Amino acid sequence: MRCNVGPEAQQSLYKIAHSAAASSTRERKSHRRNRPLRIFGAQVRGVLLDNAARKLDVPVEELTTEPSVVVHAKSSRKLGYGDIAAFADVTPP
């Protein structure tokens, strides 16, 4: 499909397309660069959930996280990350 537009519109379309392509490339590079941090964060979340489940005597599957807390919705109990860190067992299984 061909679109007849003036030179100014062509220049604007070129800038938009170039900006979108550059943004997409930056996002891919950022995604790869941040992967180790995301993996580490997931591991820490797992340790927090495991320890909270042990403390609350509930299955891990019943727990969720919110900013700075682990939540057991069924019993309305919450444990702060700092509280969990105080009693956490971080030795590998």
N, CA, C and O atoms as CSV, one atom per row, in Angstrom:
chain,resi,resn,atom,element,x,y,z
A,1,MET,N,N,0.849,-1.170,0.000
A,1,MET,CA,C,0.000,0.000,0.000
A,1,MET,C,C,0.893,1.230,0.000
A,1,MET,O,O,1.861,1.323,0.755
A,2,ARG,N,N,0.552,2.143,-0.840
A,2,ARG,CA,C,1.352,3.355,-0.942
A,2,ARG,C,C,0.533,4.541,-0.451
A,2,ARG,O,O,-0.665,4.640,-0.714
A,3,CYS,N,N,1.195,5.428,0.262
A,3,CYS,CA,C,0.521,6.597,0.816
A,3,CYS,C,C,1.238,7.837,0.301
A,3,CYS,O,O,2.445,7.990,0.490
A,4,ASN,N,N,0.510,8.695,-0.332
A,4,ASN,CA,C,1.095,9.934,-0.834
A,4,ASN,C,C,0.931,11.030,0.204
A,4,ASN,O,O,-0.176,11.494,0.479
A,5,VAL,N,N,2.068,11.436,0.776
A,5,VAL,CA,C,2.057,12.531,1.737
A,5,VAL,C,C,3.182,13.488,1.375
A,5,VAL,O,O,4.111,13.137,0.648
A,6,GLY,N,N,3.079,14.678,1.887
A,6,GLY,CA,C,4.097,15.680,1.603
A,6,GLY,C,C,5.390,15.385,2.352
A,6,GLY,O,O,5.425,14.514,3.221
A,7,PRO,N,N,6.479,16.130,2.006
A,7,PRO,CA,C,7.778,15.896,2.624
A,7,PRO,C,C,7.780,16.109,4.138
A,7,PRO,O,O,8.475,15.395,4.861
A,8,GLU,N,N,7.013,17.080,4.622
A,8,GLU,CA,C,6.969,17.317,6.067
A,8,GLU,C,C,6.332,16.131,6.793
A,8,GLU,O,O,6.816,15.712,7.844
A,9,ALA,N,N,5.258,15.597,6.236
A,9,ALA,CA,C,4.592,14.446,6.840
A,9,ALA,C,C,5.503,13.225,6.780
A,9,ALA,O,O,5.550,12.440,7.727
A,10,GLN,N,N,6.227,13.060,5.676
A,10,GLN,CA,C,7.159,11.941,5.558
A,10,GLN,C,C,8.230,12.027,6.651
A,10,GLN,O,O,8.569,11.025,7.280
A,11,GLN,N,N,8.754,13.233,6.865
A,11,GLN,CA,C,9.776,13.435,7.885
A,11,GLN,C,C,9.218,13.117,9.273
A,11,GLN,O,O,9.894,12.479,10.080
A,12,SER,N,N,7.997,13.554,9.554
A,12,SER,CA,C,7.368,13.270,10.845
A,12,SER,C,C,7.163,11.772,11.042
A,12,SER,O,O,7.436,11.238,12.117
A,13,LEU,N,N,6.681,11.098,10.001
A,13,LEU,CA,C,6.480,9.652,10.093
A,13,LEU,C,C,7.806,8.927,10.307
A,13,LEU,O,O,7.868,7.965,11.073
A,14,TYR,N,N,8.858,9.376,9.642
A,14,TYR,CA,C,10.180,8.782,9.816
A,14,TYR,C,C,10.646,8.933,11.266
A,14,TYR,O,O,11.159,7.986,11.863
A,15,LYS,N,N,10.462,10.130,11.822
A,15,LYS,CA,C,10.880,10.367,13.213
A,15,LYS,C,C,10.109,9.484,14.185
A,15,LYS,O,O,10.687,8.940,15.125
A,16,ILE,N,N,8.811,9.341,13.961
A,16,ILE,CA,C,7.987,8.499,14.835
A,16,ILE,C,C,8.433,7.043,14.738
A,16,ILE,O,O,8.597,6.375,15.759
A,17,ALA,N,N,8.629,6.549,13.522
A,17,ALA,CA,C,9.046,5.162,13.335
A,17,ALA,C,C,10.424,4.922,13.946
A,17,ALA,O,O,10.644,3.901,14.598
A,18,HIS,N,N,11.347,5.854,13.738
A,18,HIS,CA,C,12.697,5.717,14.279
A,18,HIS,C,C,12.671,5.737,15.804
A,18,HIS,O,O,13.380,4.960,16.445
A,19,SER,N,N,11.869,6.608,16.383
A,19,SER,CA,C,11.755,6.704,17.838
A,19,SER,C,C,11.185,5.413,18.415
A,19,SER,O,O,11.673,4.932,19.438
A,20,ALA,N,N,10.169,4.848,17.784
A,20,ALA,CA,C,9.565,3.604,18.255
A,20,ALA,C,C,10.557,2.453,18.180
A,20,ALA,O,O,10.632,1.636,19.098
A,21,ALA,N,N,11.318,2.383,17.095
A,21,ALA,CA,C,12.311,1.312,16.948
A,21,ALA,C,C,13.409,1.452,17.990
A,21,ALA,O,O,13.834,0.455,18.575
A,22,ALA,N,N,13.871,2.660,18.228
A,22,ALA,CA,C,14.924,2.891,19.225
A,22,ALA,C,C,14.420,2.553,20.618
A,22,ALA,O,O,15.151,1.967,21.416
A,23,SER,N,N,13.188,2.914,20.916
A,23,SER,CA,C,12.610,2.618,22.223
A,23,SER,C,C,12.513,1.117,22.436
A,23,SER,O,O,12.822,0.621,23.519
A,24,SER,N,N,12.088,0.393,21.416
A,24,SER,CA,C,11.969,-1.051,21.503
A,24,SER,C,C,13.331,-1.695,21.751
A,24,SER,O,O,13.437,-2.631,22.543
A,25,THR,N,N,14.370,-1.202,21.081
A,25,THR,CA,C,15.724,-1.723,21.273
A,25,THR,C,C,16.207,-1.453,22.690
A,25,THR,O,O,16.802,-2.330,23.316
A,26,ARG,N,N,15.959,-0.249,23.204
A,26,ARG,CA,C,16.350,0.075,24.581
A,26,ARG,C,C,15.656,-0.837,25.579
A,26,ARG,O,O,16.276,-1.293,26.539
A,27,GLU,N,N,14.379,-1.104,25.360
A,27,GLU,CA,C,13.628,-1.966,26.266
A,27,GLU,C,C,14.186,-3.378,26.260
A,27,GLU,O,O,14.309,-3.998,27.316
A,28,ARG,N,N,14.525,-3.896,25.086
A,28,ARG,CA,C,15.098,-5.243,25.018
A,28,ARG,C,C,16.430,-5.305,25.740
A,28,ARG,O,O,16.695,-6.262,26.468
A,29,LYS,N,N,17.281,-4.291,25.547
A,29,LYS,CA,C,18.579,-4.274,26.218
A,29,LYS,C,C,18.397,-4.153,27.719
A,29,LYS,O,O,19.088,-4.830,28.481
A,30,SER,N,N,17.484,-3.306,28.154
A,30,SER,CA,C,17.217,-3.128,29.573
A,30,SER,C,C,16.681,-4.421,30.175
A,30,SER,O,O,17.051,-4.796,31.288
A,31,HIS,N,N,15.819,-5.091,29.443
A,31,HIS,CA,C,15.223,-6.347,29.901
A,31,HIS,C,C,16.319,-7.384,30.146
A,31,HIS,O,O,16.309,-8.065,31.171
A,32,ARG,N,N,17.263,-7.506,29.212
A,32,ARG,CA,C,18.364,-8.464,29.364
A,32,ARG,C,C,19.286,-8.062,30.502
A,32,ARG,O,O,19.741,-8.913,31.266
A,33,ARG,N,N,19.558,-6.787,30.617
A,33,ARG,CA,C,20.481,-6.297,31.639
A,33,ARG,C,C,19.894,-6.481,33.043
A,33,ARG,O,O,20.639,-6.728,33.992
A,34,ASN,N,N,18.588,-6.366,33.184
A,34,ASN,CA,C,17.949,-6.466,34.495
A,34,ASN,C,C,17.550,-7.885,34.872
A,34,ASN,O,O,17.045,-8.112,35.972
A,35,ARG,N,N,17.766,-8.833,33.987
A,35,ARG,CA,C,17.344,-10.216,34.251
A,35,ARG,C,C,17.935,-10.760,35.552
A,35,ARG,O,O,17.185,-11.339,36.338
A,36,PRO,N,N,19.228,-10.611,35.826
A,36,PRO,CA,C,19.758,-11.131,37.092
A,36,PRO,C,C,19.071,-10.528,38.320
A,36,PRO,O,O,18.867,-11.220,39.317
A,37,LEU,N,N,18.718,-9.259,38.252
A,37,LEU,CA,C,18.024,-8.632,39.378
A,37,LEU,C,C,16.624,-9.212,39.559
A,37,LEU,O,O,16.177,-9.416,40.687
A,38,ARG,N,N,15.937,-9.474,38.461
A,38,ARG,CA,C,14.599,-10.051,38.546
A,38,ARG,C,C,14.661,-11.463,39.125
A,38,ARG,O,O,13.811,-11.844,39.930
A,39,ILE,N,N,15.665,-12.235,38.718
A,39,ILE,CA,C,15.835,-13.588,39.251
A,39,ILE,C,C,16.121,-13.526,40.746
A,39,ILE,O,O,15.533,-14.272,41.529
A,40,PHE,N,N,17.029,-12.628,41.138
A,40,PHE,CA,C,17.350,-12.473,42.559
A,40,PHE,C,C,16.105,-12.077,43.345
A,40,PHE,O,O,15.856,-12.624,44.419
A,41,GLY,N,N,15.330,-11.147,42.832
A,41,GLY,CA,C,14.105,-10.708,43.504
A,41,GLY,C,C,13.120,-11.848,43.679
A,41,GLY,O,O,12.479,-11.963,44.724
A,42,ALA,N,N,12.995,-12.690,42.666
A,42,ALA,CA,C,12.095,-13.843,42.758
A,42,ALA,C,C,12.586,-14.830,43.815
A,42,ALA,O,O,11.783,-15.420,44.537
A,43,GLN,N,N,13.902,-15.009,43.904
A,43,GLN,CA,C,14.448,-15.914,44.919
A,43,GLN,C,C,14.200,-15.370,46.325
A,43,GLN,O,O,13.829,-16.123,47.225
A,44,VAL,N,N,14.401,-14.085,46.514
A,44,VAL,CA,C,14.157,-13.466,47.825
A,44,VAL,C,C,12.687,-13.589,48.195
A,44,VAL,O,O,12.354,-13.902,49.338
A,45,ARG,N,N,11.808,-13.341,47.229
A,45,ARG,CA,C,10.364,-13.471,47.480
A,45,ARG,C,C,10.045,-14.889,47.921
A,45,ARG,O,O,9.252,-15.087,48.842
A,46,GLY,N,N,10.652,-15.877,47.276
A,46,GLY,CA,C,10.429,-17.273,47.652
A,46,GLY,C,C,10.864,-17.563,49.081
A,46,GLY,O,O,10.161,-18.253,49.819
A,47,VAL,N,N,12.024,-17.038,49.474
A,47,VAL,CA,C,12.514,-17.223,50.846
A,47,VAL,C,C,11.549,-16.565,51.838
A,47,VAL,O,O,11.233,-17.148,52.875
A,48,LEU,N,N,11.089,-15.365,51.524
A,48,LEU,CA,C,10.139,-14.677,52.399
A,48,LEU,C,C,8.845,-15.487,52.548
A,48,LEU,O,O,8.341,-15.663,53.658
A,49,LEU,N,N,8.318,-15.972,51.430
A,49,LEU,CA,C,7.077,-16.733,51.470
A,49,LEU,C,C,7.254,-18.045,52.234
A,49,LEU,O,O,6.394,-18.414,53.034
A,50,ASP,N,N,8.357,-18.750,51.997
A,50,ASP,CA,C,8.608,-20.017,52.700
A,50,ASP,C,C,8.660,-19.804,54.209
A,50,ASP,O,O,8.046,-20.553,54.969
A,51,ASN,N,N,9.388,-18.790,54.635
A,51,ASN,CA,C,9.520,-18.524,56.067
A,51,ASN,C,C,8.217,-18.028,56.686
A,51,ASN,O,O,7.891,-18.387,57.818
A,52,ALA,N,N,7.482,-17.215,55.958
A,52,ALA,CA,C,6.191,-16.737,56.459
A,52,ALA,C,C,5.215,-17.898,56.582
A,52,ALA,O,O,4.459,-17.967,57.551
A,53,ALA,N,N,5.219,-18.804,55.622
A,53,ALA,CA,C,4.329,-19.971,55.683
A,53,ALA,C,C,4.648,-20.831,56.890
A,53,ALA,O,O,3.743,-21.332,57.558
A,54,ARG,N,N,5.927,-21.003,57.172
A,54,ARG,CA,C,6.338,-21.787,58.338
A,54,ARG,C,C,5.880,-21.106,59.633
A,54,ARG,O,O,5.361,-21.768,60.532
A,55,LYS,N,N,6.068,-19.809,59.725
A,55,LYS,CA,C,5.695,-19.050,60.930
A,55,LYS,C,C,4.177,-19.053,61.148
A,55,LYS,O,O,3.701,-19.227,62.270
A,56,LEU,N,N,3.425,-18.857,60.056
A,56,LEU,CA,C,1.966,-18.791,60.166
A,56,LEU,C,C,1.308,-20.172,60.132
A,56,LEU,O,O,0.105,-20.300,60.359
A,57,ASP,N,N,2.114,-21.208,59.843
A,57,ASP,CA,C,1.622,-22.584,59.744
A,57,ASP,C,C,0.502,-22.704,58.704
A,57,ASP,O,O,-0.572,-23.240,58.974
A,58,VAL,N,N,0.792,-22.188,57.513
A,58,VAL,CA,C,-0.145,-22.248,56.386
A,58,VAL,C,C,0.619,-22.683,55.139
A,58,VAL,O,O,1.844,-22.567,55.102
A,59,PRO,N,N,-0.077,-23.180,54.118
A,59,PRO,CA,C,0.598,-23.519,52.866
A,59,PRO,C,C,1.093,-22.249,52.148
A,59,PRO,O,O,0.434,-21.210,52.184
A,60,VAL,N,N,2.233,-22.346,51.512
A,60,VAL,CA,C,2.801,-21.206,50.771
A,60,VAL,C,C,1.815,-20.705,49.713
A,60,VAL,O,O,1.749,-19.507,49.441
A,61,GLU,N,N,1.064,-21.611,49.128
A,61,GLU,CA,C,0.128,-21.243,48.052
A,61,GLU,C,C,-0.949,-20.278,48.521
A,61,GLU,O,O,-1.557,-19.593,47.699
A,62,GLU,N,N,-1.198,-20.210,49.822
A,62,GLU,CA,C,-2.226,-19.307,50.358
A,62,GLU,C,C,-1.685,-17.909,50.651
A,62,GLU,O,O,-2.438,-17.033,51.077
A,63,LEU,N,N,-0.403,-17.696,50.430
A,63,LEU,CA,C,0.202,-16.399,50.735
A,63,LEU,C,C,0.375,-15.558,49.478
A,63,LEU,O,O,0.584,-16.074,48.380
A,64,THR,N,N,0.281,-14.255,49.673
A,64,THR,CA,C,0.570,-13.290,48.611
A,64,THR,C,C,1.464,-12.209,49.211
A,64,THR,O,O,1.673,-12.150,50.423
A,65,THR,N,N,1.981,-11.363,48.334
A,65,THR,CA,C,2.789,-10.253,48.830
A,65,THR,C,C,2.159,-8.937,48.427
A,65,THR,O,O,1.516,-8.822,47.383
A,66,GLU,N,N,2.358,-7.962,49.270
A,66,GLU,CA,C,2.009,-6.573,49.016
A,66,GLU,C,C,3.269,-5.790,49.351
A,66,GLU,O,O,4.212,-6.365,49.893
A,67,PRO,N,N,3.315,-4.518,49.053
A,67,PRO,CA,C,4.529,-3.763,49.379
A,67,PRO,C,C,4.918,-3.920,50.861
A,67,PRO,O,O,4.195,-3.495,51.761
A,68,SER,N,N,6.066,-4.535,51.075
A,68,SER,CA,C,6.684,-4.709,52.401
A,68,SER,C,C,6.017,-5.710,53.323
A,68,SER,O,O,6.411,-5.809,54.485
A,69,VAL,N,N,5.024,-6.458,52.859
A,69,VAL,CA,C,4.373,-7.451,53.721
A,69,VAL,C,C,4.007,-8.710,52.950
A,69,VAL,O,O,3.791,-8.683,51.738
A,70,VAL,N,N,3.944,-9.818,53.692
A,70,VAL,CA,C,3.388,-11.075,53.185
A,70,VAL,C,C,2.016,-11.207,53.828
A,70,VAL,O,O,1.863,-10.983,55.029
A,71,VAL,N,N,1.029,-11.570,53.035
A,71,VAL,CA,C,-0.364,-11.574,53.490
A,71,VAL,C,C,-0.957,-12.979,53.393
A,71,VAL,O,O,-0.796,-13.670,52.387
A,72,HIS,N,N,-1.647,-13.385,54.461
A,72,HIS,CA,C,-2.478,-14.590,54.431
A,72,HIS,C,C,-3.924,-14.102,54.492
A,72,HIS,O,O,-4.439,-13.771,55.560
A,73,ALA,N,N,-4.560,-14.065,53.340
A,73,ALA,CA,C,-5.887,-13.454,53.219
A,73,ALA,C,C,-6.954,-14.188,54.027
A,73,ALA,O,O,-7.842,-13.552,54.595
A,74,LYS,N,N,-6.878,-15.518,54.086
A,74,LYS,CA,C,-7.913,-16.283,54.790
A,74,LYS,C,C,-8.002,-15.921,56.269
A,74,LYS,O,O,-9.091,-15.901,56.843
A,75,SER,N,N,-6.862,-15.637,56.880
A,75,SER,CA,C,-6.865,-15.314,58.313
A,75,SER,C,C,-6.632,-13.824,58.570
A,75,SER,O,O,-6.599,-13.390,59.721
A,76,SER,N,N,-6.475,-13.056,57.519
A,76,SER,CA,C,-6.203,-11.616,57.602
A,76,SER,C,C,-4.916,-11.298,58.358
A,76,SER,O,O,-4.777,-10.211,58.920
A,77,ARG,N,N,-3.977,-12.240,58.374
A,77,ARG,CA,C,-2.701,-11.997,59.047
A,77,ARG,C,C,-1.674,-11.484,58.046
A,77,ARG,O,O,-1.678,-11.860,56.874
A,78,LYS,N,N,-0.799,-10.619,58.537
A,78,LYS,CA,C,0.268,-10.047,57.723
A,78,LYS,C,C,1.571,-10.097,58.500
A,78,LYS,O,O,1.589,-9.950,59.722
A,79,LEU,N,N,2.657,-10.307,57.775
A,79,LEU,CA,C,3.996,-10.247,58.365
A,79,LEU,C,C,4.835,-9.303,57.523
A,79,LEU,O,O,4.901,-9.449,56.303
A,80,GLY,N,N,5.469,-8.348,58.158
A,80,GLY,CA,C,6.363,-7.442,57.456
A,80,GLY,C,C,7.645,-8.143,57.051
A,80,GLY,O,O,8.073,-9.093,57.706
A,81,TYR,N,N,8.258,-7.678,55.978
A,81,TYR,CA,C,9.506,-8.282,55.511
A,81,TYR,C,C,10.574,-8.242,56.606
A,81,TYR,O,O,11.327,-9.202,56.767
A,82,GLY,N,N,10.645,-7.156,57.348
A,82,GLY,CA,C,11.621,-7.040,58.433
A,82,GLY,C,C,11.361,-8.045,59.531
A,82,GLY,O,O,12.300,-8.615,60.086
A,83,ASP,N,N,10.093,-8.273,59.853
A,83,ASP,CA,C,9.732,-9.268,60.867
A,83,ASP,C,C,10.156,-10.662,60.412
A,83,ASP,O,O,10.692,-11.447,61.193
A,84,ILE,N,N,9.911,-10.952,59.156
A,84,ILE,CA,C,10.294,-12.262,58.616
A,84,ILE,C,C,11.805,-12.422,58.639
A,84,ILE,O,O,12.315,-13.490,58.978
A,85,ALA,N,N,12.516,-11.372,58.282
A,85,ALA,CA,C,13.992,-11.419,58.274
A,85,ALA,C,C,14.540,-11.727,59.658
A,85,ALA,O,O,15.582,-12.372,59.782
A,86,ALA,N,N,13.847,-11.272,60.707
A,86,ALA,CA,C,14.321,-11.485,62.079
A,86,ALA,C,C,14.331,-12.959,62.471
A,86,ALA,O,O,15.177,-13.377,63.261
A,87,PHE,N,N,13.405,-13.753,61.933
A,87,PHE,CA,C,13.352,-15.176,62.311
A,87,PHE,C,C,13.653,-16.115,61.141
A,87,PHE,O,O,13.624,-17.335,61.306
A,88,ALA,N,N,13.935,-15.568,59.986
A,88,ALA,CA,C,14.082,-16.378,58.767
A,88,ALA,C,C,15.251,-17.351,58.833
A,88,ALA,O,O,16.314,-17.053,59.376
A,89,ASP,N,N,15.014,-18.516,58.263
A,89,ASP,CA,C,16.053,-19.508,58.068
A,89,ASP,C,C,16.431,-19.415,56.593
A,89,ASP,O,O,15.634,-19.748,55.716
A,90,VAL,N,N,17.642,-18.963,56.333
A,90,VAL,CA,C,18.052,-18.752,54.944
A,90,VAL,C,C,19.050,-19.790,54.457
A,90,VAL,O,O,19.686,-19.603,53.420
A,91,THR,N,N,19.190,-20.877,55.197
A,91,THR,CA,C,20.092,-21.927,54.733
A,91,THR,C,C,19.438,-22.688,53.594
A,91,THR,O,O,18.236,-22.950,53.641
A,92,PRO,N,N,20.202,-23.047,52.569
A,92,PRO,CA,C,19.622,-23.771,51.433
A,92,PRO,C,C,19.070,-25.122,51.881
A,92,PRO,O,O,19.616,-25.752,52.787
A,93,PRO,N,N,17.986,-25.564,51.245
A,93,PRO,CA,C,17.381,-26.854,51.628
A,93,PRO,C,C,18.306,-28.015,51.325
A,93,PRO,O,O,17.956,-29.167,51.583
